[in-house]
Amino acid sequence: MQPRPKQASTLLQSQLNITHDWLTKWRIKASAPKSHHITFALRHETCPSVNLGRDKLPQSTCVKYLGFYLDRRMTWKDHIKISAMKLIFVSKPPLAPRKTVRTISFQQTTESSEQYTEDLIVSTLVCTQLRNTRLSGNPNSFGRGETVLN
């Protein structure tokens, strides 16, 4: 390897050591497997690997950062490919329209809270009336001489 990639990795490793000390001081855990080490260069060789604490950072050729996919040569090839696939997937119509649980729960949450409360009270009264009707035999009585107003 030429001295420049080694020098870049040495500088990066010293900054990662400082960052790790700061994270340890403030009791923050950093996940090395969730982080990536990427070398942005036109050369084919990569920089030597670096560590965050005791864990080695995995090297990759493409990373996602702020919604953009950056490859090691900054050609945007991966970003364009992934964006085109997403566009094709979204533009295809579904085979059969379905009402999913998300749609149903969204419709229920968009109702006003007053309407939901009224429905809940009415359904509770109806259930109570049906239960007491079975016990007393009188359809208009709650069992204590009270009648339901329709």
Backbone as CSV, one residue per row, in Angstrom:
resi,resn,N_x,N_y,N_z,CA_x,CA_y,CA_z,C_x,C_y,C_z
1,MET,0.823,-1.191,0.000,0.000,0.000,0.000,0.862,1.247,0.000
2,GLN,0.331,2.255,-0.597,1.036,3.521,-0.593,0.828,4.205,0.756
3,PRO,1.661,5.184,1.083,1.555,5.804,2.401,0.280,6.613,2.612
4,ARG,-0.352,7.083,1.551,-1.535,7.928,1.754,-2.711,7.172,2.379
5,PRO,-3.087,5.990,1.908,-4.178,5.279,2.583,-3.844,4.930,4.027
6,LYS,-2.592,4.552,4.294,-2.197,4.248,5.672,-2.265,5.503,6.540
7,GLN,-1.831,6.613,5.980,-1.858,7.878,6.723,-3.302,8.299,7.007
8,ALA,-4.179,8.118,6.037,-5.590,8.464,6.234,-6.210,7.588,7.315
9,SER,-5.895,6.293,7.306,-6.437,5.397,8.331,-5.890,5.728,9.707
10,THR,-4.631,6.131,9.786,-4.042,6.508,11.071,-4.729,7.746,11.639
11,LEU,-4.955,8.740,10.794,-5.663,9.948,11.249,-7.092,9.626,11.668
12,LEU,-7.770,8.799,10.883,-9.143,8.415,11.221,-9.181,7.636,12.524
13,GLN,-8.215,6.729,12.723,-8.176,5.935,13.953,-7.946,6.815,15.173
14,SER,-7.096,7.829,15.058,-6.864,8.721,16.205,-8.137,9.494,16.557
15,GLN,-8.890,9.932,15.552,-10.150,10.637,15.817,-11.204,9.685,16.394
16,LEU,-11.215,8.444,15.920,-12.154,7.462,16.476,-11.821,7.146,17.932
17,ASN,-10.545,7.124,18.283,-10.158,6.906,19.684,-10.645,8.050,20.564
18,ILE,-10.504,9.280,20.089,-10.999,10.444,20.841,-12.518,10.366,20.983
19,THR,-13.195,10.005,19.899,-14.657,9.874,19.936,-15.076,8.775,20.902
20,HIS,-14.360,7.647,20.894,-14.699,6.541,21.799,-14.501,6.949,23.256
21,ASP,-13.439,7.684,23.551,-13.222,8.170,24.920,-14.358,9.088,25.359
22,TRP,-14.800,9.972,24.477,-15.907,10.877,24.801,-17.201,10.092,25.031
23,LEU,-17.454,9.095,24.172,-18.661,8.280,24.331,-18.630,7.507,25.645
24,THR,-17.466,6.994,26.010,-17.332,6.255,27.267,-17.543,7.185,28.459
25,LYS,-17.010,8.389,28.385,-17.160,9.363,29.472,-18.634,9.690,29.712
26,TRP,-19.404,9.850,28.645,-20.812,10.209,28.764,-21.733,8.987,28.779
27,ARG,-21.143,7.796,28.883,-21.884,6.528,28.972,-22.840,6.329,27.802
28,ILE,-22.346,6.596,26.619,-23.117,6.382,25.393,-22.513,5.184,24.683
29,LYS,-23.360,4.256,24.275,-22.869,3.082,23.564,-23.019,3.294,22.068
30,ALA,-21.935,3.115,21.356,-21.955,3.193,19.895,-21.879,1.775,19.352
31,SER,-22.633,1.516,18.319,-22.671,0.187,17.730,-21.769,0.151,16.504
32,ALA,-20.664,-0.554,16.619,-19.730,-0.651,15.494,-20.321,-1.425,14.318
33,PRO,-21.078,-2.514,14.526,-21.650,-3.211,13.361,-22.657,-2.363,12.579
34,LYS,-23.272,-1.371,13.218,-24.221,-0.512,12.509,-23.524,0.632,11.779
35,SER,-22.250,0.845,12.065,-21.482,1.891,11.400,-20.725,1.280,10.222
36,HIS,-20.303,2.123,9.303,-19.584,1.636,8.126,-18.341,2.472,7.891
37,HIS,-17.327,1.818,7.364,-16.094,2.490,6.967,-16.007,2.396,5.452
38,ILE,-15.975,3.538,4.799,-15.924,3.567,3.342,-14.801,4.502,2.908
39,THR,-14.099,4.112,1.867,-13.022,4.924,1.310,-13.514,5.556,0.021
40,PHE,-13.596,6.876,-0.004,-13.993,7.585,-1.220,-12.728,7.899,-2.013
41,ALA,-12.506,7.134,-3.078,-11.317,7.340,-3.903,-11.531,6.707,-5.266
42,LEU,-10.736,7.146,-6.228,-10.788,6.553,-7.560,-9.877,5.332,-7.663
43,ARG,-9.008,5.165,-6.698,-8.112,4.007,-6.688,-8.889,2.753,-6.307
44,HIS,-8.368,1.611,-6.703,-9.032,0.342,-6.392,-8.716,-0.147,-4.982
45,GLU,-7.619,0.307,-4.418,-7.236,-0.165,-3.093,-8.048,0.560,-2.021
46,THR,-8.212,-0.105,-0.903,-8.961,0.486,0.201,-8.004,0.805,1.343
47,CYS,-8.463,1.632,2.231,-7.672,1.972,3.408,-7.699,0.804,4.380
48,PRO,-6.678,0.696,5.228,-6.713,-0.346,6.257,-7.912,-0.139,7.182
49,SER,-8.375,-1.220,7.776,-9.561,-1.136,8.630,-9.251,-0.359,9.910
50,VAL,-10.309,0.187,10.496,-10.188,0.969,11.729,-11.132,0.384,12.775
51,ASN,-10.888,0.733,14.029,-11.673,0.203,15.146,-12.380,1.327,15.881
52,LEU,-13.552,0.986,16.416,-14.257,1.874,17.335,-14.260,1.163,18.672
53,GLY,-13.359,1.559,19.548,-13.170,0.826,20.791,-12.460,-0.475,20.476
54,ARG,-13.089,-1.596,20.826,-12.509,-2.905,20.523,-13.085,-3.520,19.257
55,ASP,-14.153,-2.945,18.741,-14.843,-3.519,17.581,-14.309,-2.933,16.287
56,LYS,-14.142,-3.805,15.314,-13.674,-3.370,13.997,-14.869,-2.857,13.200
57,LEU,-14.710,-1.706,12.562,-15.775,-1.156,11.718,-15.808,-1.913,10.389
58,PRO,-16.986,-2.383,9.968,-17.053,-3.095,8.688,-16.857,-2.137,7.515
59,GLN,-16.098,-2.583,6.524,-15.880,-1.776,5.327,-16.969,-2.090,4.320
60,SER,-17.411,-1.076,3.602,-18.432,-1.288,2.582,-18.112,-0.427,1.368
61,THR,-18.764,-0.758,0.261,-18.545,0.000,-0.971,-19.666,0.994,-1.229
62,CYS,-20.777,0.879,-0.486,-21.910,1.786,-0.662,-22.566,1.999,0.698
63,VAL,-22.888,3.242,1.029,-23.559,3.554,2.290,-24.738,4.475,2.020
64,LYS,-25.733,4.412,2.915,-26.877,5.314,2.821,-26.665,6.430,3.841
65,TYR,-26.703,7.670,3.371,-26.504,8.820,4.241,-27.499,9.897,3.846
66,LEU,-28.378,10.265,4.781,-29.405,11.283,4.572,-30.272,10.982,3.344
67,GLY,-30.575,9.703,3.138,-31.445,9.304,2.039,-30.741,9.103,0.717
68,PHE,-29.459,9.391,0.652,-28.692,9.204,-0.580,-27.777,7.999,-0.428
69,TYR,-27.647,7.234,-1.484,-26.732,6.103,-1.502,-25.422,6.564,-2.138
70,LEU,-24.366,6.548,-1.348,-23.059,7.013,-1.805,-22.163,5.805,-2.039
71,ASP,-21.609,5.676,-3.247,-20.664,4.600,-3.498,-19.245,5.150,-3.405
72,ARG,-18.278,4.254,-3.396,-16.905,4.670,-3.102,-16.307,5.561,-4.177
73,ARG,-16.819,5.523,-5.384,-16.277,6.370,-6.452,-17.137,7.608,-6.704
74,MET,-18.194,7.777,-5.927,-19.101,8.928,-6.042,-19.701,9.047,-7.445
75,THR,-20.140,7.919,-7.996,-20.733,7.926,-9.339,-22.255,7.966,-9.287
76,TRP,-22.874,7.796,-8.139,-24.319,7.801,-7.944,-24.992,6.613,-8.629
77,LYS,-24.222,5.628,-9.075,-24.779,4.485,-9.784,-25.761,3.713,-8.894
78,ASP,-25.368,3.439,-7.662,-26.239,2.687,-6.753,-27.483,3.487,-6.384
79,HIS,-27.330,4.786,-6.173,-28.484,5.618,-5.811,-29.511,5.645,-6.944
80,ILE,-29.047,5.796,-8.167,-29.962,5.831,-9.313,-30.645,4.483,-9.487
81,LYS,-29.891,3.402,-9.319,-30.452,2.056,-9.480,-31.530,1.775,-8.428
82,ILE,-31.252,2.095,-7.175,-32.208,1.846,-6.093,-33.426,2.752,-6.233
83,SER,-33.221,4.013,-6.593,-34.345,4.936,-6.780,-35.236,4.494,-7.932
84,ALA,-34.647,3.991,-9.012,-35.437,3.509,-10.147,-36.250,2.287,-9.755
85,MET,-35.664,1.396,-8.965,-36.405,0.207,-8.518,-37.575,0.603,-7.625
86,LYS,-37.369,1.581,-6.739,-38.460,2.053,-5.885,-39.579,2.660,-6.719
87,LEU,-39.219,3.422,-7.721,-40.208,4.060,-8.583,-41.012,3.022,-9.354
88,ILE,-40.358,1.999,-9.859,-41.060,0.929,-10.576,-42.003,0.200,-9.631
89,PHE,-41.553,-0.068,-8.406,-42.387,-0.780,-7.438,-43.620,0.034,-7.059
90,VAL,-43.452,1.335,-6.871,-44.566,2.195,-6.472,-45.541,2.403,-7.621
91,SER,-45.041,2.477,-8.842,-45.915,2.776,-9.980,-46.762,1.588,-10.418
92,LYS,-46.401,0.372,-10.011,-47.205,-0.792,-10.385,-48.492,-0.806,-9.564
93,PRO,-49.644,-1.034,-10.208,-50.893,-1.107,-9.444,-50.961,-2.426,-8.682
94,PRO,-51.617,-2.443,-7.541,-51.750,-3.699,-6.802,-52.648,-4.666,-7.563
95,LEU,-52.442,-5.948,-7.336,-53.227,-6.959,-8.037,-54.699,-6.892,-7.638
96,ALA,-54.968,-6.769,-6.371,-56.347,-6.666,-5.895,-56.375,-5.646,-4.765
97,PRO,-57.318,-4.716,-4.803,-57.373,-3.745,-3.704,-57.781,-4.434,-2.409
98,ARG,-57.034,-4.147,-1.372,-57.320,-4.755,-0.075,-57.468,-3.671,0.971
99,LYS,-58.279,-3.971,1.965,-58.418,-3.066,3.095,-57.562,-3.647,4.216
100,THR,-56.470,-3.025,4.487,-55.552,-3.547,5.480,-55.919,-3.042,6.864
101,VAL,-55.260,-3.598,7.840,-55.496,-3.179,9.224,-55.102,-1.717,9.400
102,ARG,-54.035,-1.286,8.717,-53.621,0.115,8.825,-54.709,1.054,8.335
103,THR,-55.363,0.691,7.224,-56.404,1.569,6.681,-57.575,1.634,7.646
104,ILE,-57.955,0.500,8.191,-59.093,0.466,9.108,-58.776,1.279,10.361
105,SER,-57.588,1.063,10.949,-57.261,1.794,12.169,-57.113,3.289,11.886
106,PHE,-56.613,3.656,10.698,-56.505,5.070,10.350,-57.886,5.695,10.247
107,GLN,-58.849,4.975,9.642,-60.201,5.504,9.530,-60.826,5.661,10.909
108,GLN,-60.554,4.731,11.810,-61.122,4.828,13.146,-60.512,5.992,13.919
109,THR,-59.231,6.247,13.725,-58.606,7.334,14.480,-58.970,8.697,13.930
110,THR,-59.427,8.765,12.679,-59.792,10.064,12.129,-61.181,10.506,12.561
111,GLU,-61.972,9.592,13.129,-63.283,9.999,13.627,-63.090,10.931,14.818
112,SER,-64.086,11.746,15.054,-63.969,12.658,16.194,-64.100,11.878,17.492
113,SER,-63.456,12.375,18.520,-63.481,11.681,19.803,-64.872,11.710,20.423
114,GLU,-65.658,12.748,20.141,-67.015,12.816,20.684,-67.885,11.716,20.093
115,GLN,-67.786,11.501,18.793,-68.578,10.457,18.152,-68.177,9.088,18.698
116,TYR,-66.892,8.882,18.895,-66.416,7.615,19.428,-66.953,7.406,20.842
117,THR,-66.947,8.464,21.661,-67.448,8.362,23.027,-68.942,8.063,23.036
118,GLU,-69.714,8.742,22.174,-71.152,8.482,22.099,-71.424,7.043,21.680
119,ASP,-70.707,6.552,20.695,-70.885,5.171,20.256,-70.558,4.194,21.371
120,LEU,-69.525,4.490,22.131,-69.130,3.620,23.223,-70.198,3.591,24.307
121,ILE,-70.758,4.752,24.648,-71.807,4.816,25.674,-73.049,4.077,25.208
122,VAL,-73.460,4.297,23.957,-74.654,3.634,23.435,-74.457,2.129,23.415
123,SER,-73.296,1.656,22.963,-73.075,0.215,22.915,-73.025,-0.375,24.315
124,THR,-72.497,0.372,25.288,-72.485,-0.103,26.669,-73.905,-0.201,27.209
125,LEU,-74.747,0.807,26.930,-76.139,0.769,27.385,-76.898,-0.384,26.745
126,VAL,-76.670,-0.618,25.468,-77.365,-1.705,24.779,-76.956,-3.048,25.360
127,CYS,-75.670,-3.235,25.610,-75.201,-4.496,26.197,-75.774,-4.693,27.591
128,THR,-75.795,-3.617,28.384,-76.352,-3.706,29.731,-77.838,-4.022,29.672
129,GLN,-78.554,-3.384,28.755,-79.986,-3.621,28.620,-80.258,-5.068,28.212
130,LEU,-79.495,-5.579,27.274,-79.700,-6.964,26.845,-79.411,-7.937,27.971
131,ARG,-78.376,-7.681,28.737,-78.034,-8.565,29.843,-79.121,-8.536,30.914
132,ASN,-79.609,-7.345,31.256,-80.638,-7.224,32.285,-81.985,-7.730,31.789
133,THR,-82.245,-7.650,30.491,-83.497,-8.167,29.945,-83.561,-9.669,30.134
134,ARG,-82.448,-10.336,29.933,-82.428,-11.781,30.130,-82.686,-12.134,31.584
135,LEU,-82.171,-11.298,32.510,-82.336,-11.593,33.925,-83.751,-11.292,34.418
136,SER,-84.350,-10.184,33.992,-85.649,-9.784,34.538,-86.825,-10.257,33.698
137,GLY,-86.621,-10.482,32.415,-87.722,-10.893,31.550,-88.477,-9.726,30.961
138,ASN,-88.349,-8.507,31.492,-89.046,-7.330,30.992,-88.126,-6.595,30.019
139,PRO,-88.526,-6.395,28.745,-87.630,-5.765,27.775,-87.377,-4.282,28.029
140,ASN,-88.256,-3.571,28.769,-88.072,-2.143,29.013,-87.548,-1.849,30.413
141,SER,-87.104,-2.850,31.124,-86.685,-2.639,32.502,-85.230,-3.057,32.679
142,PHE,-84.515,-2.310,33.517,-83.145,-2.666,33.862,-83.108,-3.625,35.037
143,GLY,-84.234,-3.916,35.621,-84.256,-4.817,36.756,-84.487,-4.104,38.068
144,ARG,-84.415,-2.769,38.115,-84.632,-2.017,39.349,-85.771,-1.031,39.185
145,GLY,-86.647,-1.251,38.259,-87.755,-0.336,38.036,-87.402,0.794,37.096
146,GLU,-86.178,0.829,36.535,-85.779,1.881,35.617,-86.127,1.455,34.200
147,THR,-86.570,2.411,33.415,-86.914,2.098,32.028,-85.976,2.831,31.087
148,VAL,-85.816,2.284,29.905,-84.961,2.882,28.890,-85.810,3.777,28.016
149,LEU,-85.356,5.017,27.791,-86.073,5.936,26.917,-85.551,5.770,25.502
150,ASN,-86.445,5.489,24.566,-86.036,5.328,23.171,-86.280,6.585,22.399
